[in-house]
Amino acid sequence: MRMKTGAVIAASAITMAAISAFAGADHAEFVKGPFKTGQDVTKACLECHSEAGDQVLSSSHWKWKGPPKLVKGLEKSKVEYGKANLINNFCISIEGGDRCDNQEFCAKCHPSYGWTDNTFDFTNKNNIDCLVCHTSDRQYKKGLAGQPDPKAIAAGKLDLEKAAQKVGKPGLANCGVCHFYGGGGDAVKHGDLDSTMEKPKRDHDVHMGTTDSGGLGMTCQQCHKTSHHQIAGASTFLATYSERVACEDCHTGANAPHQKSKNGALINRHLATVACQTCHIPVFAKGQATKMSWDWSDVGKDIEAGEQFDKETFMKHKGTFIWGKDVVPTYTWYNGTIERYLKGQKIKDPSKVVNISRPLGDITDKKAKIFPFKVHTGKQPMDSLSNCLLIPQTHNALWKDYDWENALKKGAKGSQVPYSGKYQFVKTAFYGSINHEVATRDKALQCGECHMGGTRMNWKALGYKGDPMQTGGRFAKTAAKK
């Protein structure tokens, strides 16, 4: 890394070994401030890690989009998709506003500095925030536009030089500062990721659980393998991935599952049809409640807020919420592809629930398995004439004045989704894959919970005639056909 702007450090003091051994090097030895801005820190980082800038700029974490490998029908698309240009039923979109003004707020969870609107320069390497992923300084916080929190700096709580000297491989807190708080707050978006996963006990998650509780103490990148700043992983929340992550990446060969189980052979017969997560994540939102529903139609109303699991059920600028804890997942077939609502797409029947993201597959699809999902439901604006979901400007608009008309007019300018002047609210659903909060083996699903009268699985909804233990599995002649 470059040592302080203006300070000269002898080149001999920075050996190639120190540079390559990034994770273990004590950067306090050769990173010197003072640094006035985050960009000053990045300039210093790039002095030694010169290749890192281009790597980050090409990543989906930076672009918030990529080739839509998950979306059926878009396999050959030359247009990239992601958070940058897709709609969800959480905060809806980052594009609302004359110049996509929502981006200033959303950029608090982006590895950049200074992203206020659609004039942001994504090609400038100095805009990369290295610290958000690499510092272990807990005082490092980001504010609007992704800038280091100015209040913390003014109060003397945030020192950029100190933060730059305490860098290394990302820990759970680094990934969690965005992924635990996705969708606008702690435990909102992901049912299996929230702030309690920063230091979970073994019973919470056997992989990420702390070693002193008997867990493996794993970090995110031990599963989400990273090469040249390309981070592996695929989720139905997204449209793209660089590489998939699967339980079989580790649990195979000598580490194959169920070897010590007395019913191992019987259990292994499920592997062609049932995903590992289905049995080994019997519930999600174990640490705290997750948001299960978000009704935007109540914005601006005077509703007395209640509480569910210590969470507010209403905020005047956001609407009404439903929360869930220790939630039993929704089970459905998933073949690795999704059906995705795209911006400007016409809704055929607004009286029905609009699936913004839905896993694809059925009982006849040999590539599909039964997976667990969090289904987040919503109620959000649709243009009454075009039948297209609308994108409001929330930041510095709806969240302040509760004026839907104004928010939708401004939102149309940045998003390029026309607003006719008439709107209504429609029900939506978003299927989010569940992959974390893996239970200990004794807490995995038992046979009787799904079979022999067990009610966890809705067999007929999955395409079976009944309990496959009695009527036959999907590869048997007695399995139901669609």
C-alpha positions as CSV (number, residue, x, y, z in Angstrom):
1,M,0.0,0.0,0.0
2,R,1.1,3.6,-0.5
3,M,2.4,5.0,2.7
4,K,0.8,8.3,3.5
5,T,0.2,11.0,0.9
6,G,3.4,12.9,1.1
7,A,5.4,10.6,3.2
8,V,8.3,8.6,1.8
9,I,9.0,5.1,2.9
10,A,12.1,3.3,1.8
11,A,11.3,0.8,-0.8
12,S,13.5,-1.8,0.8
13,A,11.2,-1.8,3.8
14,I,8.3,-3.1,1.7
15,T,9.4,-6.5,0.6
16,M,7.5,-8.6,-2.0
17,A,6.8,-11.1,0.7
18,A,5.0,-8.4,2.7
19,I,3.0,-7.4,-0.3
20,S,1.9,-10.9,-1.2
21,A,1.2,-11.9,2.4
22,F,-1.5,-9.3,2.5
23,A,-3.6,-11.0,5.1
24,G,-0.8,-11.3,7.6
25,A,1.2,-8.2,7.0
26,D,1.1,-5.5,9.7
27,H,0.2,-2.5,7.7
28,A,0.9,-0.1,10.5
29,E,4.5,-0.5,9.6
30,F,4.2,1.2,6.2
31,V,0.8,2.9,6.0
32,K,1.1,6.4,7.3
33,G,-1.5,9.2,7.2
34,P,-3.0,11.6,7.8
35,F,-5.8,10.7,5.2
36,K,-8.4,13.4,4.7
37,T,-10.7,11.3,2.5
38,G,-11.5,7.7,1.7
39,Q,-10.1,8.2,-1.8
40,D,-6.8,9.1,-0.2
41,V,-6.7,5.8,1.5
42,T,-7.6,4.0,-1.8
43,K,-4.8,5.8,-3.6
44,A,-2.4,4.4,-1.0
45,C,-3.7,0.9,-1.3
46,L,-3.4,0.9,-5.1
47,E,0.3,1.9,-5.0
48,C,1.1,-1.7,-4.0
49,H,-2.1,-3.6,-4.9
50,S,-2.1,-2.1,-8.4
51,E,-4.0,-5.0,-10.0
52,A,-6.8,-4.9,-7.4
53,G,-8.5,-1.8,-8.9
54,D,-9.3,-3.3,-12.3
55,Q,-10.4,-6.5,-10.6
56,V,-12.9,-4.7,-8.4
57,L,-14.2,-2.6,-11.3
58,S,-15.1,-5.7,-13.2
59,S,-16.9,-7.4,-10.3
60,S,-20.7,-7.7,-9.8
61,H,-20.1,-6.3,-6.3
62,W,-19.0,-3.1,-7.9
63,K,-21.3,-2.9,-10.9
64,W,-24.3,-4.3,-9.0
65,K,-25.1,-6.2,-12.1
66,G,-23.7,-8.9,-14.4
67,P,-24.7,-11.5,-17.1
68,P,-28.2,-12.8,-16.1
69,K,-27.1,-16.4,-15.7
70,L,-29.9,-17.2,-13.3
71,V,-32.7,-15.8,-15.4
72,K,-34.5,-18.2,-17.7
73,G,-34.8,-16.7,-21.2
74,L,-31.9,-14.3,-20.8
75,E,-29.0,-16.8,-21.0
76,K,-27.7,-15.1,-24.2
77,S,-28.5,-11.6,-23.1
78,K,-25.8,-8.9,-23.7
79,V,-27.5,-6.7,-21.2
80,E,-26.4,-7.0,-17.6
81,Y,-28.9,-7.2,-14.8
82,G,-28.7,-6.8,-11.0
83,K,-29.6,-4.4,-8.2
84,A,-28.6,-1.6,-10.5
85,N,-31.6,-2.0,-12.8
86,L,-34.0,-4.5,-11.3
87,I,-37.1,-4.1,-9.0
88,N,-37.6,-5.8,-5.7
89,N,-40.3,-5.6,-3.0
90,F,-38.1,-4.3,-0.3
91,C,-36.8,-0.7,-1.1
92,I,-38.1,-1.3,-4.6
93,S,-35.2,0.2,-6.7
94,I,-32.1,2.3,-6.5
95,E,-33.1,4.2,-9.7
96,G,-35.8,6.4,-8.4
97,G,-35.3,10.2,-8.9
98,D,-34.5,12.6,-11.6
99,R,-30.8,11.4,-11.6
100,C,-31.5,8.2,-9.7
101,D,-31.3,10.1,-6.4
102,N,-32.1,6.9,-4.4
103,Q,-28.5,5.8,-5.1
104,E,-27.1,8.2,-2.6
105,F,-28.9,6.3,0.2
106,C,-28.4,2.9,-1.2
107,A,-24.6,3.5,-1.7
108,K,-24.1,3.1,2.0
109,C,-24.0,-0.6,1.1
110,H,-21.7,-0.3,-1.9
111,P,-17.9,-0.6,-1.9
112,S,-17.4,3.0,-3.2
113,Y,-17.0,6.6,-2.2
114,G,-19.2,9.4,-3.6
115,W,-22.0,7.6,-5.4
116,T,-24.8,10.2,-5.2
117,D,-26.6,9.7,-8.5
118,N,-26.2,8.4,-12.1
119,T,-23.3,10.7,-12.8
120,F,-21.0,8.6,-10.6
121,D,-17.8,7.5,-12.3
122,F,-17.6,3.7,-12.1
123,T,-14.3,3.7,-14.0
124,N,-12.4,5.7,-11.4
125,K,-10.4,3.3,-9.2
126,N,-9.9,5.9,-6.5
127,N,-13.7,5.7,-5.9
128,I,-13.3,2.1,-4.6
129,D,-13.7,1.7,-0.8
130,C,-11.1,-0.8,0.2
131,L,-11.7,-0.4,3.9
132,V,-15.3,-1.6,4.0
133,C,-14.2,-5.1,3.1
134,H,-10.7,-5.2,4.6
135,T,-10.4,-3.1,7.8
136,S,-11.0,-4.7,11.2
137,D,-11.5,-1.3,12.8
138,R,-15.0,-1.4,14.2
139,Q,-15.2,2.4,14.2
140,Y,-15.2,2.5,10.4
141,K,-18.7,3.4,9.3
142,K,-20.1,4.5,6.0
143,G,-22.7,7.2,5.5
144,L,-24.7,8.6,2.6
145,A,-23.1,8.1,-0.8
146,G,-20.8,5.6,0.7
147,Q,-18.5,8.2,2.3
148,P,-16.8,7.6,5.6
149,D,-19.3,8.8,8.3
150,P,-18.5,12.5,8.7
151,K,-20.1,12.6,12.1
152,A,-17.9,9.9,13.4
153,I,-14.8,11.6,12.0
154,A,-15.8,15.0,13.5
155,A,-16.4,13.3,16.9
156,G,-13.0,11.7,16.8
157,K,-14.4,8.2,16.7
158,L,-13.2,7.4,13.1
159,D,-9.6,7.7,12.1
160,L,-8.9,6.8,8.5
161,E,-5.2,6.2,9.2
162,K,-6.0,3.8,12.0
163,A,-8.6,2.0,9.8
164,A,-6.1,1.7,6.9
165,Q,-3.5,0.2,9.2
166,K,-5.9,-2.5,10.4
167,V,-6.5,-4.2,7.1
168,G,-6.5,-7.9,6.3
169,K,-8.8,-10.6,5.0
170,P,-12.5,-9.9,5.3
171,G,-14.2,-11.1,8.5
172,L,-17.9,-11.8,9.1
173,A,-18.4,-8.2,10.2
174,N,-17.0,-6.9,6.9
175,C,-19.4,-8.9,4.7
176,G,-22.2,-8.4,7.2
177,V,-22.1,-4.6,7.2
178,C,-24.0,-4.9,3.9
179,H,-25.4,-8.4,3.8
180,F,-26.8,-8.4,7.3
181,Y,-28.5,-5.1,6.6
182,G,-29.8,-5.7,3.1
183,G,-33.2,-4.3,2.2
184,G,-32.9,-1.3,4.4
185,G,-32.2,-2.6,7.9
186,D,-31.0,-5.5,10.1
187,A,-32.7,-8.8,9.2
188,V,-34.9,-7.2,6.6
189,K,-34.0,-8.9,3.4
190,H,-32.3,-12.2,4.1
191,G,-34.0,-14.7,6.4
192,D,-30.8,-16.4,7.2
193,L,-28.4,-13.4,7.5
194,D,-28.5,-10.7,10.2
195,S,-26.3,-9.1,12.8
196,T,-26.6,-12.0,15.2
197,M,-24.6,-14.0,12.6
198,E,-21.5,-12.0,13.3
199,K,-20.7,-14.1,16.3
200,P,-23.2,-17.0,16.2
201,K,-23.1,-20.0,18.5
202,R,-22.8,-23.5,17.1
203,D,-26.6,-24.1,17.6
204,H,-27.2,-21.0,15.4
205,D,-25.0,-22.1,12.6
206,V,-22.6,-25.0,12.7
207,H,-20.3,-23.5,10.1
208,M,-20.0,-19.9,11.2
209,G,-20.5,-20.7,14.9
210,T,-17.7,-19.6,17.1
211,T,-15.1,-22.2,18.0
212,D,-15.6,-21.6,21.7
213,S,-19.2,-22.7,21.3
214,G,-18.2,-25.8,19.3
215,G,-18.7,-24.3,15.9
216,L,-16.2,-24.3,13.0
217,G,-15.6,-20.5,13.1
218,M,-15.8,-20.3,9.3
219,T,-15.7,-17.0,7.5
220,C,-17.8,-16.2,4.4
221,Q,-15.1,-16.6,1.9
222,Q,-14.3,-20.2,3.0
223,C,-17.5,-21.1,1.1
224,H,-17.7,-18.1,-1.2
225,K,-14.4,-18.7,-2.8
226,T,-12.8,-15.5,-4.1
227,S,-10.4,-15.1,-6.9
228,H,-9.2,-11.7,-8.3
229,H,-12.1,-10.1,-6.3
230,Q,-14.7,-12.2,-8.0
231,I,-16.8,-13.7,-5.2
232,A,-18.5,-17.1,-5.8
233,G,-22.2,-17.5,-4.9
234,A,-25.6,-17.5,-6.5
235,S,-28.9,-16.4,-4.9
236,T,-32.5,-16.0,-6.2
237,F,-32.3,-12.4,-4.9
238,L,-29.8,-11.8,-7.8
239,A,-29.5,-12.3,-11.5
240,T,-25.9,-13.1,-11.9
241,Y,-23.0,-15.0,-10.3
242,S,-19.3,-15.7,-11.1
243,E,-19.3,-19.2,-9.7
244,R,-21.8,-21.3,-7.7
245,V,-21.4,-22.5,-4.2
246,A,-22.8,-25.9,-3.2
247,C,-22.7,-28.0,0.0
248,E,-21.1,-30.7,-2.1
249,D,-18.0,-28.5,-2.6
250,C,-16.9,-29.8,0.8
251,H,-19.3,-32.6,1.7
252,T,-18.2,-35.2,-0.8
253,G,-15.7,-38.1,-1.2
254,A,-14.1,-38.8,2.2
255,N,-16.3,-36.1,3.7
256,A,-19.5,-37.4,2.1
257,P,-22.6,-36.9,4.3
258,H,-24.4,-39.6,6.3
259,Q,-21.5,-42.0,6.5
260,K,-21.9,-42.5,10.2
261,S,-25.7,-42.5,10.2
262,K,-27.4,-45.8,10.8
263,N,-29.9,-44.8,8.1
264,G,-27.3,-43.3,5.8
265,A,-28.2,-45.4,2.7
266,L,-31.9,-44.5,3.1
267,I,-31.1,-40.8,3.6
268,N,-28.8,-40.7,0.6
269,R,-31.7,-41.8,-1.6
270,H,-33.1,-38.4,-1.0
271,L,-30.1,-36.6,-2.5
272,A,-31.4,-36.6,-6.1
273,T,-34.6,-34.9,-5.0
274,V,-34.0,-33.0,-1.8
275,A,-31.4,-30.3,-1.3
276,C,-29.1,-30.5,1.7
277,Q,-30.5,-27.2,3.0
278,T,-34.1,-28.6,3.1
279,C,-33.2,-31.0,5.9
280,H,-30.4,-29.1,7.6
281,I,-32.1,-25.7,7.8
282,P,-35.4,-26.6,9.4
283,V,-36.1,-23.0,10.4
284,F,-34.6,-19.6,9.6
285,A,-34.5,-16.3,11.4
286,K,-33.2,-18.0,14.5
287,G,-31.2,-15.1,15.9
288,Q,-33.8,-12.4,15.4
289,A,-37.0,-11.8,13.5
290,T,-36.9,-11.2,9.7
291,K,-39.3,-9.1,7.7
292,M,-41.8,-11.3,5.9
293,S,-44.1,-8.6,4.4
294,W,-43.9,-4.9,3.5
295,D,-47.0,-2.9,2.6
296,W,-46.0,0.3,1.0
297,S,-49.6,1.4,0.6
298,D,-49.7,2.6,4.2
299,V,-47.0,5.2,3.7
300,G,-48.1,8.6,5.2
301,K,-51.0,7.1,7.2
302,D,-51.3,7.7,10.9
303,I,-51.2,4.2,12.2
304,E,-50.2,3.3,15.7
305,A,-47.1,1.1,15.4
306,G,-47.2,-2.2,17.2
307,E,-44.4,-4.7,17.8
308,Q,-43.6,-8.2,16.7
309,F,-40.5,-9.9,18.2
310,D,-39.2,-6.4,19.3
311,K,-39.6,-5.0,15.8
312,E,-41.9,-2.1,14.8
313,T,-44.8,-3.1,12.6
314,F,-45.2,0.4,11.1
315,M,-43.1,3.4,10.0
316,K,-44.9,6.3,8.5
317,H,-42.3,6.7,5.7
318,K,-42.1,3.0,4.8
319,G,-45.5,1.5,5.6
320,T,-46.6,-1.7,7.5
321,F,-44.5,-4.8,8.2
322,I,-45.0,-8.3,9.3
323,W,-42.1,-10.1,11.0
324,G,-41.3,-13.8,11.6
325,K,-39.0,-15.7,13.8
326,D,-38.0,-19.3,13.7
327,V,-39.8,-19.5,10.4
328,V,-40.5,-22.8,8.7
329,P,-39.4,-22.2,5.0
330,T,-41.6,-22.5,2.0
331,Y,-40.5,-25.5,0.0
332,T,-40.6,-25.6,-3.8
333,W,-38.7,-27.1,-6.8
334,Y,-35.6,-25.3,-8.0
335,N,-33.4,-26.2,-11.0
336,G,-31.0,-23.4,-10.6
337,T,-32.8,-20.8,-12.7
338,I,-35.4,-18.2,-11.9
339,E,-38.3,-16.3,-13.4
340,R,-37.7,-12.6,-12.9
341,Y,-39.9,-9.6,-13.3
342,L,-38.0,-7.1,-15.4
343,K,-38.5,-3.3,-15.4
344,G,-41.2,-2.2,-17.8
345,Q,-42.8,-5.7,-18.0
346,K,-46.6,-5.7,-18.3
347,I,-48.5,-7.5,-15.5
348,K,-51.2,-9.7,-17.1
349,D,-53.5,-10.0,-14.1
350,P,-53.0,-7.4,-11.3
351,S,-55.5,-9.1,-9.1
352,K,-53.1,-12.0,-8.7
353,V,-49.8,-12.0,-6.8
354,V,-46.9,-10.8,-9.0
355,N,-43.8,-13.0,-8.5
356,I,-40.8,-10.7,-8.8
357,S,-38.4,-13.6,-8.4
358,R,-39.5,-17.2,-8.4
359,P,-37.5,-20.4,-8.6
360,L,-38.2,-22.6,-11.6
361,G,-38.5,-26.4,-11.7
362,D,-41.1,-29.1,-11.1
363,I,-41.5,-32.7,-10.2
364,T,-40.7,-33.8,-13.8
365,D,-37.5,-31.7,-14.0
366,K,-34.6,-34.1,-13.2
367,K,-32.3,-31.1,-12.5
368,A,-34.7,-29.7,-9.9
369,K,-34.6,-30.4,-6.2
370,I,-36.8,-29.3,-3.3
371,F,-35.2,-26.3,-1.7
372,P,-36.2,-24.0,1.2
373,F,-37.1,-20.4,0.6
374,K,-38.1,-17.3,2.4
375,V,-41.1,-15.8,0.6
376,H,-41.2,-12.0,1.2
377,T,-44.6,-10.6,0.3
378,G,-45.2,-7.0,-0.5
379,K,-47.7,-4.4,-1.7
380,Q,-46.2,-1.8,-4.0
381,P,-47.2,0.7,-6.8
382,M,-48.2,-0.3,-10.3
383,D,-49.2,2.1,-13.1
384,S,-52.9,1.6,-13.6
385,L,-52.8,2.1,-17.4
386,S,-49.6,0.3,-18.4
387,N,-49.8,-2.4,-15.7
388,C,-46.1,-2.0,-15.0
389,L,-44.6,-1.8,-11.6
390,L,-43.5,1.7,-10.8
391,I,-40.3,3.0,-9.2
392,P,-40.7,5.8,-6.7
393,Q,-38.1,8.3,-5.5
394,T,-37.9,7.5,-1.8
395,H,-34.7,9.2,-0.7
396,N,-35.3,13.0,-0.3
397,A,-38.9,12.5,-1.5
398,L,-41.4,10.0,-0.4
399,W,-39.6,9.3,2.9
400,K,-39.9,13.0,3.7
401,D,-43.2,14.3,2.3
402,Y,-45.2,11.0,1.9
403,D,-46.4,12.2,-1.5
404,W,-46.8,9.3,-3.8
405,E,-47.7,11.4,-6.8
406,N,-44.5,13.4,-6.5
407,A,-42.4,10.3,-5.8
408,L,-43.7,8.4,-8.8
409,K,-43.3,11.4,-11.2
410,K,-39.7,11.8,-10.1
411,G,-39.0,8.1,-10.0
412,A,-40.1,7.8,-13.7
413,K,-37.5,10.3,-14.7
414,G,-34.5,8.3,-13.5
415,S,-35.8,4.8,-14.0
416,Q,-37.3,5.4,-17.5
417,V,-40.4,3.5,-16.5
418,P,-43.2,5.9,-17.7
419,Y,-45.8,7.0,-15.2
420,S,-49.3,7.8,-16.6
421,G,-50.5,9.7,-13.6
422,K,-52.6,6.9,-12.3
423,Y,-51.4,4.2,-9.9
424,Q,-52.6,1.4,-7.7
425,F,-51.0,-1.0,-5.3
426,V,-50.6,-4.7,-6.2
427,K,-49.5,-7.7,-4.2
428,T,-46.0,-9.1,-4.9
429,A,-43.8,-12.0,-3.8
430,F,-40.1,-12.5,-3.8
431,Y,-38.5,-16.0,-3.2
432,G,-35.2,-15.7,-1.4
433,S,-33.0,-18.8,-1.1
434,I,-32.1,-20.0,2.3
435,N,-28.5,-21.3,2.8
436,H,-27.3,-20.2,6.2
437,E,-28.2,-21.0,9.8
438,V,-27.3,-24.6,9.3
439,A,-28.5,-26.7,12.2
440,T,-26.5,-29.3,14.1
441,R,-27.1,-32.8,12.9
442,D,-29.4,-33.6,15.8
443,K,-31.6,-30.7,14.9
444,A,-32.0,-31.7,11.2
445,L,-35.4,-32.8,10.0
446,Q,-36.4,-36.3,11.0
447,C,-38.4,-38.7,8.8
448,G,-41.7,-38.3,10.7
449,E,-41.7,-34.5,10.1
450,C,-42.3,-35.0,6.4
451,H,-43.5,-38.6,6.1
452,M,-45.9,-40.9,7.9
453,G,-48.4,-38.2,8.7
454,G,-45.8,-35.4,9.0
455,T,-47.2,-32.0,7.8
456,R,-44.0,-30.1,6.9
457,M,-44.2,-30.9,3.2
458,N,-47.3,-30.2,1.1
459,W,-46.8,-33.2,-1.2
460,K,-49.6,-32.4,-3.5
461,A,-48.5,-28.8,-4.1
462,L,-45.1,-30.3,-5.0
463,G,-46.7,-32.5,-7.6
464,Y,-47.0,-35.8,-5.7
465,K,-50.2,-37.8,-5.3
466,G,-49.4,-38.0,-1.6
467,D,-46.6,-38.9,0.7
468,P,-44.0,-40.5,-1.7
469,M,-43.2,-43.0,1.0
470,Q,-46.6,-44.4,0.3
471,T,-47.3,-43.4,-3.3
472,G,-43.8,-43.6,-4.7
473,G,-41.1,-41.2,-5.5
474,R,-41.0,-38.9,-8.5
475,F,-38.8,-41.3,-10.5
476,A,-41.2,-44.2,-9.8
477,K,-44.1,-44.9,-12.1
478,T,-46.5,-44.0,-9.4
479,A,-45.2,-40.4,-9.1
480,A,-47.7,-37.7,-10.1
481,K,-47.1,-36.3,-13.6
482,K,-47.7,-32.8,-14.8
